Amino acid sequence: METVPPAIPQSWSNAALGQLFADTSVARWVELPWICVMGETSSGKSTVLSQLSGIELPTDHTLTTKIPTLIQLRHDAVCQAHIQLIPWNHHSRIHNNNQHSDIGEEQHHHKVILTEEQWHEIPLQIRHAQELVTENGDATIRTDWWVSVSIQGPHVSHPFTLVDLPGLLQNSPEHPDIPQQVQALWKSIQHERSILLAVHPSTSDFHNAAVWASSSSSDFITIPVLTKPDLIDPGAESAVVNLLKGQHPLPLKGFHLIKGRGQAALDQSIEQALREEERFFQQQEPWKSITDTTCLGTIHLREKLSRMQLDLWRKTLPSIVQEIRRKRVEASRVMEQYRPIQDRRRYFQEQSQSLVAKLQASIQGRSSYSAGARLHQACTEYADSIRQGSLYTVRSVVEGAHVLVTTPRGVVPGGVVHIDKHFCCVDFIHEDHSSSEALFDRVGIPIQDHKVEVDDVWLEGLKVYIAREGGVCDSLKKIPFHCVRTDPSWLKEKIAATRTDELACFLNVDIFKAVVADFVEADWRPPCDKLLQITEDVARKAVSESIQSTLDERYPLLQSLLERHCRAVVRSLMDHAREQVDMHLAAEKQPYTLDLLLLENIAEARHRSLRRELEIAFRLDQEGGVYDTQAIQAIMDDVFERQKHKTIEDHTAEEMEIILESYGKIATRRVLDRSPMICWEVLRSLIPAIQESFWSVSEEELIECTQDQEDTRTKYIAAREEFEEMEKALRIFESL
């Protein structure tokens, strides 16, 4: 657990802080206490910066600061100036995404070191650095590159960190977007660790100045600085005096007044200008009469800024160090992510093993996408579809099925229109039975206050009704299930379509095989095909998500290579699975079984309908059944007489239905298990097959697929640079 560093002790000096800025570029990533100088063009901003820093800065009547300039002052025995371009990625809110770091090698490596004898070249070198990243004559503001100016020497008494921001143009017909760019930059650079130096000429209207509006937030330390007091119209000095004394309605307080060199005195040195400024405030009215002289002149402003910057460091140091530590950890993570690969084969094996582990977790249901759970659900849906097929339900009484209702007087055909737990209701099919007592309790009942359509079925109390034309309905009889069986007449057409010249009184095996084959294709093939497709989709998605979660965007060619191998494996496994399912279904089209239960079921089912018809005719399901011998004989004669009137097709269809039902129960059990087993074998074989496929990847393929892109190299270098700067900054803090 990281400890919070202590606040800066009083023994710390600004020189120590200057070391941090001079020896590191940590300010590119972490918001450090600095002094931002902002103002409109021709406000005297460059003069204020020059007199505060003690170095000459570029100045003329046009927009000169096209990119921000970071000025770092440090006390040192050696006098040197370092001027260079630095890429600036300090928080995305500063970086302008519409601009690109499209400069060449010269700009990337541009760095100039000047000795004291070359001091006069500083403004020229600053301007040259700006021009390297801006086209000649282009006034566009750039924020993705900054000019860094590091000044060290024994003459530096106040080691400030200053940021020179582009000046604001109120009216720019040639570049109408410049004011918005500058204001956006001003806003982005302001943070709770910055001191804002808002510069404005005392000769202009300062009540509505744009620089005040951009810097008057109470969240920041703002020092309003007035310039050009020597150009104030005689008699107008009192307004400025009131500002210095705090006697004004403006929200800003603590105004400071600076006198810089005019155009006629630009040949003066900065030291001469500071002496002239001191004489001016000591000798000129009304300035010499101001009691609090700390609000006048550059020297006092330096001391004030030095003290405020040190206080700000003491206040924000704990959070700064914590942020640096966080940045170091993040940079280390990015470095590790984009570190150049030394052993490609080992890297490939590590990535492959990670992919396989995640794929295994997906199959076993231990990841966000559970391939095993999805296939299990698909198998459950598959089983439901198979059980609803005709071979499994060939003699099941379901709603909509054509059935035969057995009565004491014979059999009545009809269609099931309602099913309850203990009974069903059957509507007539032939008009001859439209009033049958076997199907209806009452017919032709007027419908009152009930909006229904023809053939609608509804319950009212204990009765079930069906609507007819003409505003009437029929009351349906509640028929016990043991009095209802399926009508095998539908099989007559199939038998007739495949009938051979063999003796018609025997059930032909070819006819049975043809019917079973039709059922296999119509009822089993679609669920099997659907299950196979779902299995393929599940395998593909499990592989795809495992690859996506394993590999990053660093090596897109490697990701494509793995995807190709995995797709080929899935395709091969699925081709084999489809062949197995096809073979299984083809075998099921050739009915065969040694299951003795089949023969028992057939034997029992053959006499079931006749037995039931006799029981109903004898009224054995009711109290007071028939026990008279003559009556029994008459009933039996009647029942068997009806059996004699059945056609060969009727008997064949009944026999076919019985055998289909018995065989269907057995065959369905096989298909319920076989296809899911084949599909599960695909998932079980997936990992070893993929591993075997990965072993075939050649060294040439690995070399081709693991070449770092320029963007990756850039990210690694940037992360390494950031990490090193964070390390360096932490060492400085620890040493202090």
C-alpha positions in Angstrom: 0.0 0.0 0.0 1.4 3.3 -1.1 1.9 5.9 1.6 0.9 9.5 1.1 4.0 11.7 1.0 4.3 14.6 3.4 3.8 18.2 2.5 6.8 20.2 1.3 8.8 21.3 4.3 9.5 24.9 4.8 13.2 24.2 4.1 12.3 23.5 0.5 13.3 26.1 -1.9 12.1 27.1 -5.3 15.5 25.9 -6.6 14.5 22.3 -5.7 11.3 22.6 -7.6 13.2 24.1 -10.5 15.2 20.9 -10.6 12.1 18.9 -11.1 11.1 20.9 -14.2 14.6 21.1 -15.5 15.6 17.5 -15.2 12.2 15.9 -16.2 9.4 16.3 -18.6 6.8 15.1 -16.1 4.7 18.1 -16.8 3.7 16.5 -20.2 1.6 13.9 -18.3 0.9 15.4 -14.8 -0.5 18.7 -14.0 2.1 20.6 -12.0 2.0 24.0 -10.4 3.0 26.5 -13.1 2.2 30.1 -14.0 0.1 30.5 -17.2 0.5 33.9 -18.8 -2.5 34.9 -21.0 -3.7 38.0 -22.6 -4.9 39.6 -25.8 -2.4 40.5 -28.6 -0.5 43.7 -28.0 -1.4 43.6 -24.3 2.2 43.6 -23.3 2.2 39.8 -22.5 5.5 39.1 -24.1 7.1 42.0 -22.2 5.8 40.7 -18.9 7.2 37.3 -19.7 10.6 38.7 -20.7 10.9 40.8 -17.5 9.8 37.9 -15.3 12.1 35.3 -16.9 15.0 37.6 -17.7 15.2 36.4 -21.3 14.2 38.0 -24.5 11.1 36.5 -26.2 9.9 37.0 -29.8 7.7 40.1 -30.1 6.1 42.1 -32.9 2.7 43.4 -33.9 1.5 40.1 -35.3 0.5 36.8 -33.6 3.8 35.3 -32.7 2.9 32.6 -30.2 1.3 30.0 -32.4 2.0 27.1 -30.0 2.3 27.1 -26.2 5.8 27.7 -24.8 6.9 26.2 -21.6 9.6 28.3 -19.9 11.5 26.6 -17.0 13.9 28.7 -14.9 16.5 27.1 -12.6 19.3 28.4 -10.5 22.6 26.8 -11.5 26.3 27.5 -11.6 26.4 26.9 -15.3 24.6 29.3 -17.6 22.8 27.5 -20.5 19.6 27.7 -22.4 17.9 24.5 -23.9 15.3 25.0 -26.6 13.5 22.0 -28.1 10.1 20.8 -29.4 8.3 18.3 -27.3 5.1 16.3 -28.2 2.4 17.2 -25.8 -0.1 14.6 -24.7 -0.9 16.1 -21.4 -4.5 15.0 -20.9 -6.7 14.6 -23.9 -8.6 17.8 -23.2 -5.4 19.7 -24.1 -4.6 17.7 -27.2 -6.5 18.8 -30.2 -7.7 15.7 -32.0 -8.2 17.6 -35.2 -4.5 18.2 -35.5 -1.9 15.6 -36.3 1.7 15.3 -35.3 2.7 15.2 -39.0 6.2 16.6 -38.7 9.4 15.1 -39.8 12.6 13.8 -38.2 14.1 17.2 -38.0 11.3 18.5 -35.8 11.2 15.4 -33.7 14.9 15.7 -32.8 15.1 19.5 -32.8 17.0 20.7 -29.7 19.3 23.7 -29.4 21.7 24.4 -26.5 22.9 28.0 -26.2 25.7 29.4 -23.9 25.6 32.7 -22.3 27.5 34.2 -25.2 24.6 33.1 -27.5 21.9 34.4 -25.3 20.8 36.9 -27.9 19.7 34.0 -30.2 17.0 32.8 -27.7 14.1 34.7 -29.4 15.3 33.6 -32.9 15.5 29.9 -31.8 12.1 30.0 -30.2 10.6 31.5 -33.3 12.4 28.9 -35.4 11.0 26.0 -33.3 7.5 27.4 -33.7 7.9 27.6 -37.5 9.0 23.9 -37.6 5.5 22.8 -36.7 3.5 25.6 -38.3 3.4 26.6 -42.0 4.8 30.0 -42.9 2.2 32.6 -42.5 -0.3 30.1 -40.9 -1.9 31.5 -37.8 -3.5 28.2 -36.7 -3.0 27.3 -33.1 -1.4 24.0 -32.4 -1.5 22.2 -29.1 0.0 18.8 -30.0 3.6 20.3 -29.9 5.1 22.7 -27.4 8.3 24.7 -27.4 10.3 23.9 -24.2 12.7 26.6 -23.1 14.9 25.7 -20.1 17.0 28.5 -18.7 19.6 27.9 -16.0 22.3 30.0 -14.5 23.5 31.9 -11.4 21.4 34.9 -12.4 18.1 33.0 -11.9 16.9 34.0 -8.4 13.3 32.9 -8.8 13.0 29.4 -10.6 9.6 29.9 -12.1 7.7 27.6 -14.4 6.0 29.8 -16.9 3.6 28.9 -19.8 3.3 31.4 -22.6 -0.1 31.0 -24.2 -1.1 32.4 -27.6 -2.6 35.8 -27.4 -6.3 36.4 -28.2 -7.2 38.2 -31.4 -10.6 39.9 -30.9 -11.0 40.5 -34.7 -9.4 38.2 -37.2 -11.2 38.4 -40.6 -8.6 36.2 -42.3 -8.7 33.6 -39.5 -12.2 33.7 -37.9 -11.6 30.5 -35.9 -8.5 31.8 -34.1 -10.3 33.4 -31.2 -12.2 30.2 -30.5 -9.0 28.2 -30.7 -7.2 30.5 -28.3 -10.1 30.5 -25.8 -10.4 26.7 -25.9 -6.6 26.5 -25.2 -6.9 28.9 -22.3 -9.7 26.9 -20.8 -7.9 23.6 -21.2 -4.6 24.7 -19.6 -6.3 25.9 -16.5 -6.4 23.5 -13.5 -6.4 23.7 -9.7 -2.6 23.6 -9.6 -2.0 26.5 -12.0 -1.6 30.2 -11.3 -3.1 32.4 -14.0 -1.4 35.7 -14.9 -4.1 37.6 -16.8 -2.4 40.5 -18.7 -4.3 43.5 -20.0 -3.2 47.0 -21.0 -4.2 49.7 -18.6 -5.0 52.0 -21.6 -7.9 49.8 -22.7 -11.4 49.2 -21.3 -10.6 46.7 -18.6 -14.2 46.3 -17.3 -15.2 44.1 -20.3 -11.8 42.6 -21.1 -12.0 39.0 -22.5 -9.0 37.9 -20.5 -10.9 38.6 -17.2 -13.9 36.5 -18.4 -11.5 33.6 -19.2 -9.7 33.7 -15.9 -12.2 34.8 -13.2 -13.2 31.4 -12.0 -12.9 31.0 -8.2 -11.3 27.5 -8.7 -8.0 29.0 -9.8 -5.5 31.5 -8.5 -5.6 34.5 -10.8 -3.4 37.6 -10.7 -4.6 40.3 -13.0 -1.7 42.3 -14.4 -2.0 45.7 -15.9 0.6 47.0 -18.4 1.6 50.2 -20.2 1.0 52.7 -17.3 3.2 55.3 -19.1 0.6 55.4 -22.0 -2.4 56.3 -19.8 -4.1 59.5 -20.8 -3.5 62.3 -18.3 -6.3 62.3 -15.7 -7.3 58.7 -16.3 -4.9 57.2 -13.8 -7.4 57.1 -11.0 -9.3 54.2 -12.5 -6.1 52.1 -12.4 -5.3 53.2 -8.9 -8.8 52.1 -7.8 -8.1 48.6 -9.3 -4.7 48.4 -7.4 -6.4 49.4 -4.2 -9.3 46.9 -4.7 -11.9 49.7 -5.0 -13.8 48.4 -8.0 -16.8 46.2 -8.9 -14.8 43.6 -10.8 -14.7 40.0 -9.4 -10.9 39.9 -9.6 -8.7 41.2 -6.8 -5.0 41.6 -6.3 -4.2 43.7 -9.4 -0.6 44.3 -10.2 0.9 47.0 -12.4 3.9 46.5 -14.7 5.8 48.9 -16.9 7.7 47.4 -19.8 9.9 48.7 -22.5 8.1 50.7 -25.2 8.9 50.3 -28.9 11.4 53.1 -28.7 13.3 51.3 -25.9 13.5 47.8 -27.2 17.3 48.1 -27.5 17.5 48.3 -23.7 18.5 45.2 -21.9 16.0 43.6 -19.5 18.1 44.8 -16.5 18.0 48.3 -17.8 14.3 48.0 -18.3 13.7 46.8 -14.7 15.8 49.8 -13.3 13.8 52.2 -15.5 10.6 50.6 -14.3 11.6 51.0 -10.6 12.5 54.7 -11.2 9.2 55.3 -13.0 7.1 54.0 -10.0 9.2 55.9 -7.5 9.0 59.2 -9.3 5.7 59.4 -11.2 2.3 60.3 -9.8 0.0 58.8 -8.8 2.1 55.7 -8.5 4.7 57.1 -6.0 1.8 58.0 -3.7 0.5 54.4 -3.5 1.2 53.1 0.0 1.4 49.4 -0.8 4.2 49.3 -3.3 4.1 45.5 -3.5 1.5 45.8 -6.3 3.9 47.7 -8.5 6.8 46.5 -10.7 8.3 43.3 -11.9 10.5 42.7 -8.9 7.5 42.6 -6.5 5.6 40.4 -8.9 8.5 37.9 -9.1 8.6 37.7 -5.3 4.8 37.3 -5.1 4.7 34.5 -7.8 7.6 32.7 -6.2 5.9 32.6 -2.9 2.5 31.6 -4.3 4.1 28.9 -6.4 5.9 27.4 -3.5 2.7 27.5 -1.4 0.8 25.8 -4.1 3.5 23.0 -4.2 3.1 22.5 -0.5 -0.6 22.2 -0.9 -0.7 19.8 -3.9 2.4 17.7 -3.5 0.6 14.6 -2.0 -1.8 14.4 -4.8 0.9 15.0 -7.4 3.1 12.2 -6.1 0.1 9.8 -6.0 -0.8 10.8 -9.6 2.8 10.2 -10.7 2.7 6.8 -9.1 -0.5 6.0 -10.9 0.9 7.2 -14.2 4.0 5.1 -13.7 1.9 1.9 -13.1 -0.2 2.6 -16.2 2.9 3.4 -18.3 4.5 0.1 -17.1 1.3 -1.8 -18.2 1.4 -0.2 -21.6 5.1 -0.9 -22.0 4.5 -4.5 -21.2 1.6 -4.7 -23.6 3.7 -3.2 -26.5 7.1 -4.5 -25.6 9.0 -5.8 -28.6 8.9 -9.6 -28.8 12.2 -11.4 -28.4 10.9 -15.1 -28.8 8.1 -15.2 -31.3 7.5 -19.0 -30.9 7.2 -18.6 -27.1 4.9 -15.6 -27.5 2.7 -17.6 -29.9 2.6 -20.5 -27.5 1.6 -18.3 -24.6 -1.2 -16.7 -26.6 -2.4 -20.0 -27.9 -2.5 -21.5 -24.4 -4.4 -18.5 -23.1 -6.9 -18.8 -26.0 -7.3 -22.5 -25.3 -7.9 -21.9 -21.6 -10.6 -19.3 -22.3 -12.2 -21.6 -24.9 -12.2 -24.4 -22.3 -13.8 -22.0 -19.8 -16.5 -21.2 -22.4 -17.3 -24.8 -23.1 -17.5 -25.6 -19.4 -19.7 -22.6 -18.7 -17.1 -20.6 -16.7 -17.0 -17.5 -18.9 -19.4 -14.7 -20.0 -20.4 -16.7 -23.0 -21.1 -20.4 -22.1 -20.9 -22.6 -25.2 -21.8 -25.6 -23.1 -25.0 -24.0 -21.7 -26.1 -22.8 -25.2 -25.6 -26.3 -26.7 -27.4 -27.9 -23.8 -30.3 -25.5 -24.3 -30.3 -26.4 -28.1 -30.3 -30.1 -27.3 -33.4 -29.6 -25.0 -35.2 -27.7 -27.8 -34.2 -30.4 -30.2 -35.6 -33.2 -28.0 -38.9 -31.3 -27.7 -39.1 -31.0 -31.5 -38.4 -34.7 -32.0 -41.0 -35.7 -29.4 -43.6 -33.7 -31.3 -42.8 -35.6 -34.5 -45.3 -37.9 -36.1 -43.3 -41.1 -35.4 -43.5 -40.3 -31.7 -47.1 -39.0 -31.7 -48.6 -41.2 -34.4 -51.4 -42.4 -32.1 -51.5 -39.5 -29.7 -54.8 -37.6 -29.3 -53.9 -33.9 -29.7 -56.0 -30.9 -30.5 -56.7 -30.8 -34.3 -56.1 -34.5 -34.8 -58.6 -36.6 -36.7 -59.9 -39.3 -34.4 -62.4 -42.1 -34.1 -64.9 -42.0 -31.2 -66.0 -45.4 -30.1 -69.7 -45.7 -29.0 -71.9 -48.6 -28.2 -73.3 -48.4 -31.7 -70.1 -48.1 -33.5 -67.3 -45.7 -34.4 -67.9 -42.0 -35.3 -65.0 -40.0 -37.0 -64.3 -36.4 -36.0 -61.7 -33.8 -35.2 -60.5 -32.8 -31.7 -61.4 -29.2 -31.0 -60.7 -29.1 -27.2 -58.6 -31.1 -24.8 -58.9 -31.1 -21.0 -57.1 -33.1 -18.4 -59.7 -35.9 -18.3 -61.7 -35.6 -21.5 -61.7 -34.1 -25.0 -64.4 -32.6 -27.3 -64.7 -33.7 -30.9 -66.5 -31.9 -33.7 -68.0 -33.6 -36.7 -66.2 -34.1 -40.0 -69.1 -35.5 -42.1 -72.5 -33.9 -42.2 -74.0 -37.2 -41.3 -72.7 -36.8 -37.8 -73.5 -33.1 -37.3 -76.1 -34.0 -34.7 -74.5 -37.2 -33.4 -75.2 -38.0 -29.7 -71.7 -39.4 -29.6 -70.3 -35.9 -30.2 -72.9 -33.4 -28.9 -75.2 -32.9 -25.9 -77.4 -30.4 -27.7 -77.3 -28.6 -31.1 -78.8 -25.4 -32.4 -78.6 -23.4 -29.2 -79.2 -19.7 -29.7 -76.2 -17.5 -28.7 -77.1 -14.6 -26.4 -74.8 -11.7 -25.5 -71.7 -13.6 -26.6 -69.5 -12.2 -29.4 -68.0 -15.2 -31.1 -67.0 -16.3 -34.6 -67.9 -19.5 -36.3 -66.0 -22.5 -34.9 -64.9 -20.6 -31.8 -64.9 -23.0 -28.7 -65.4 -21.7 -25.2 -66.3 -23.0 -21.7 -69.3 -21.7 -19.8 -69.8 -23.3 -16.4 -69.3 -27.0 -16.9 -70.3 -26.9 -20.6 -68.2 -26.6 -23.7 -69.7 -24.9 -26.7 -68.7 -24.4 -30.4 -70.2 -21.6 -32.5 -72.1 -22.2 -35.7 -73.4 -20.1 -38.5 -76.7 -18.3 -37.9 -76.1 -17.2 -34.3 -76.3 -20.6 -32.8 -73.9 -23.0 -31.1 -73.7 -26.7 -30.2 -72.9 -28.1 -26.8 -70.0 -30.5 -27.1 -70.0 -33.9 -25.3 -67.1 -34.5 -22.9 -65.7 -37.7 -24.2 -63.3 -39.8 -22.0 -60.0 -40.5 -23.6 -60.4 -44.2 -23.6 -63.3 -43.8 -26.0 -61.1 -41.9 -28.5 -58.4 -43.1 -30.8 -56.6 -41.7 -33.7 -58.0 -42.2 -37.2 -55.5 -44.1 -39.4 -57.3 -43.1 -42.6 -54.5 -40.7 -43.5 -52.2 -43.7 -44.0 -54.4 -45.0 -46.8 -53.1 -42.4 -49.3 -49.5 -43.2 -48.4 -50.2 -47.0 -48.8 -52.0 -46.4 -52.1 -49.1 -44.3 -53.4 -46.5 -47.0 -52.7 -48.6 -50.1 -53.3 -47.0 -52.9 -55.4 -48.4 -55.8 -57.2 -48.0 -58.0 -54.1 -50.9 -59.5 -52.4 -52.9 -56.6 -50.8 -53.9 -58.5 -47.7 -50.3 -58.3 -46.4 -48.6 -55.3 -45.0 -45.7 -54.6 -47.5 -42.4 -53.9 -45.8 -41.5 -51.5 -48.6 -44.6 -49.5 -47.9 -43.6 -49.3 -44.2 -40.0 -48.3 -45.1 -41.3 -45.6 -47.4 -43.6 -44.2 -44.7 -40.8 -44.3 -42.1 -38.4 -42.6 -44.6 -40.9 -39.8 -45.1 -41.3 -39.3 -41.4 -37.5 -39.2 -41.0 -37.1 -36.5 -43.6 -40.1 -34.5 -42.5 -39.9 -34.8 -38.7 -36.3 -35.6 -37.9 -34.2 -34.0 -40.6 -35.1 -30.3 -39.8 -34.4 -30.5 -36.0 -31.1 -32.4 -36.8 -30.1 -29.7 -39.3 -31.0 -27.0 -36.8 -29.1 -28.6 -34.0 -26.0 -28.9 -36.3 -26.2 -25.3 -37.3 -26.6 -24.1 -33.7 -23.6 -26.3 -32.8 -21.5 -24.7 -35.5 -22.6 -21.2 -34.4 -21.8 -22.0 -30.8 -18.4 -23.3 -31.7 -17.6 -20.3 -33.9 -18.8 -17.8 -31.3 -16.8 -19.5 -28.5 -13.7 -19.4 -30.6 -14.3 -15.8 -31.8 -14.8 -14.5 -28.2 -11.8 -16.4 -26.9 -9.6 -14.9 -29.6 -11.0 -11.4 -29.0 -10.5 -11.6 -25.3 -7.0 -13.1 -25.7 -5.3 -11.0 -28.4 -5.2 -7.2 -28.6 -5.0 -5.1 -31.7 -1.2 -5.2 -31.7 -0.9 -8.1 -34.2 -4.0 -8.1 -36.5 -2.2 -10.6 -38.8 -1.7 -13.0 -36.0 -5.3 -12.7 -35.0 -6.3 -13.4 -38.5 -4.0 -16.4 -38.6 -5.5 -17.9 -35.5 -9.0 -17.2 -36.7 -8.3 -19.0 -40.0 -7.0 -22.1 -38.2 -9.9 -22.1 -35.8 -12.5 -21.7 -38.6 -10.9 -24.5 -40.5 -11.0 -26.8 -37.4 -14.7 -25.9 -36.8 -15.5 -26.5 -40.4 -13.7 -29.9 -40.5 -15.4 -31.0 -37.3 -18.8 -29.9 -38.5 -18.4 -31.6 -41.9 -17.6 -34.9 -40.0 -20.6 -34.3 -37.7 -23.0 -33.8 -40.6 -21.7 -37.0 -42.3 -22.4 -38.9 -39.0 -25.9 -37.4 -38.7 -26.6 -38.2 -42.4 -25.5 -41.8 -41.9 -27.6 -42.1 -38.8 -30.7 -40.8 -40.5 -30.1 -42.9 -43.5 -29.9 -46.0 -41.2 -33.1 -45.0 -39.5 -34.8 -45.0 -42.9 -34.2 -48.8 -42.9 -36.4 -49.9 -40.0 -34.7 -52.5 -37.9 -34.6 -53.4 -34.2 -34.0 -56.5 -32.0 -35.9 -54.8 -29.2 -38.5 -57.5 -27.9 -40.5 -54.6 -26.5 -41.5 -53.7 -30.1 -43.2 -57.1 -30.6 -44.9 -57.0 -27.2 -46.2 -53.5 -28.0 -47.5 -54.5 -31.4 -49.2 -57.6 -30.0 -50.8 -55.6 -27.3 -51.9 -52.8 -29.5 -53.4 -55.0 -32.2 -56.4 -56.0 -30.1 -56.6 -52.7 -28.1 -59.2 -51.0 -30.3 -61.4 -54.2 -30.6 -61.2 -54.8 -26.8 -62.2 -51.2 -26.2 -65.1 -51.3 -28.6 -66.4 -54.5 -26.9 -66.0 -52.9 -23.4 -68.0 -49.9 -24.5 -70.6 -52.0 -26.3 -71.1 -54.1 -23.2 -71.1 -50.8 -21.1 -68.4 -52.3 -18.8 -67.3 -48.7 -18.1 -70.7 -48.0 -16.6 -72.8 -49.4 -13.8 -75.4 -51.9 -15.0 -73.5 -53.5 -17.8 -74.9 -56.1 -20.1 -74.9 -59.6 -18.4 -77.7 -61.4 -20.4 -76.2 -64.1 -22.6 -78.4 -63.4 -25.6 -77.7 -59.7 -25.4 -73.9 -60.4 -25.1 -74.1 -62.6 -28.2 -76.1 -59.9 -30.1 -73.6 -57.2 -29.2 -70.6 -59.4 -30.2 -72.3 -60.3 -33.5 -72.9 -56.6 -34.2 -69.3 -55.6 -33.3 -67.7 -58.3 -35.4 -70.2 -57.6 -38.2 -68.8 -54.1 -38.4 -65.3 -55.5 -38.4 -66.2 -57.6 -41.5 -67.2 -54.5 -43.4 -63.8 -52.9 -43.1 -61.8 -52.8 -46.3 -58.4 -54.2 -46.8 -57.1 -50.6 -46.8 -58.7 -50.0 -43.4 -57.1 -53.1 -41.9 -53.8 -52.3 -43.5 -53.9 -48.7 -42.3 -54.7 -49.8 -38.7 -51.9 -52.3 -38.7 -49.5 -49.7 -40.2 -50.5 -47.2 -37.5 -49.9 -49.8 -34.7 -46.5 -50.8 -36.0 -45.5 -47.2 -36.6 -46.5 -46.3 -33.1 -44.5 -49.2 -31.5 -41.5 -48.7 -33.8 -41.6 -44.9 -33.4 -41.2 -45.1 -29.6 -38.1 -47.2 -29.9 -36.5 -45.3 -32.9 -37.2 -41.9 -31.3 -35.2 -42.9 -28.3 -32.2 -43.5 -30.6 -32.5 -40.2 -32.4 -33.0 -38.3 -29.2 -29.6 -39.3 -28.1 -27.6 -39.9 -31.3 -27.5 -36.4 -32.8 -26.9 -34.5 -29.5 -24.0 -37.0 -28.8 -22.5 -36.2 -32.2 -22.8 -32.4 -31.6 -21.3 -32.7 -28.1 -18.4 -34.5 -29.6 -17.7 -31.5 -31.7 -17.2 -29.3 -28.6 -15.2 -32.0 -26.9 -12.9 -32.4 -30.0 -12.6 -28.7 -30.6 -9.7 -27.9 -28.2 -7.4 -30.8 -29.1 -8.1 -30.2 -32.8 -7.2 -26.5 -32.5 -4.0 -27.3 -30.5 -3.0 -29.7 -33.2 -3.7 -27.1 -35.9 -1.6 -24.5 -34.1 1.4 -26.8 -34.0 1.5 -26.6 -37.8 2.2 -22.8 -37.8 5.6 -22.2 -39.3 8.3 -19.8 -38.3 7.9 -17.9 -41.5 4.2 -17.4 -40.7 5.0 -16.2 -37.2 7.6 -13.7 -38.4 5.1 -12.3 -40.9 2.3 -12.1 -38.4 4.2 -10.6 -35.5 5.8 -7.6 -37.1 5.1 -4.5 -35.0 3.3 -1.7 -36.8 4.6 1.8 -36.6 1.8 2.8 -34.3 2.7 0.0 -31.9 6.4 1.0 -31.8 5.3 4.6 -31.2 3.1 3.6 -28.3 5.9 1.6 -26.7 8.4 4.4 -27.0 5.9 6.9 -25.6 5.0 4.6 -22.7 8.7 4.0 -22.0 9.5 7.7 -22.0 6.5 8.4 -19.7 7.6 5.6 -17.3 11.2 6.9 -17.2 10.0 10.4 -16.6 7.7 9.2 -13.7 10.6 7.2 -12.3 12.9 10.2 -12.5 10.4 12.5 -10.9 9.8 10.1 -8.0 13.6 9.9 -7.4 13.8 13.7 -7.2 11.0 13.8 -4.7 12.6 11.1 -2.6 16.0 12.8 -2.7 14.4 16.1 -1.6 
